């Protein structure tokens, strides 16, 4: 249940970020305007960040829709892998408990046979 809520919140955040990105890139941004769009002092501008993401993906930075789709797919795949790891860890924990219970049981039987 918690995972579903987290996934829904992530999807909503992605939608809002995509809308913001679309508004910013849809507007005519010159270098001076982009220079003022730092998330933190000394950080890359918005345009620089988009260019870095596009370069890392091997895509054209002007294809915003394609970039968003690409990174959404990566996020979904990453979340699926994360979920699988969590499920595997839960199964391991259950199996370890069963092993300990069987070891205790086996020791008790050994004691009865002596």
C-alpha positions, 0 to 999 in steps of 0.5 A: 500500500505504501509503495502504491502511494509513493508511486502515485506521488512520484508520478504526480511529481513527474507530471508537474516537473514535465509541465514546468520543463515544457513551459520553460522550454516552450518560452523563448529563453536567451542565455541571460535569462537561462543564466538566472535559472540556477537551482542553487548557487554555482549549479548549472542553468536549466538549459545546461542541465537539459543539454547534459541530460540529452547528451547522456541519453544520446538525444537531441536536447530540443526533443523535450518530449522524447527526453521526458519519455526516455527518463520516465522509462528509466525511472519506471525500470529503476523502480521495478528493479528496486521493488524486485530487490525489496521483495527478494530481501523479504523472501530471504528474511522469511527463509532465514527465519525458517532455517533458524526454526529448523535448526532449533528443531533439529537440535531438539531432535538430536537431544532426544535421540541421545 
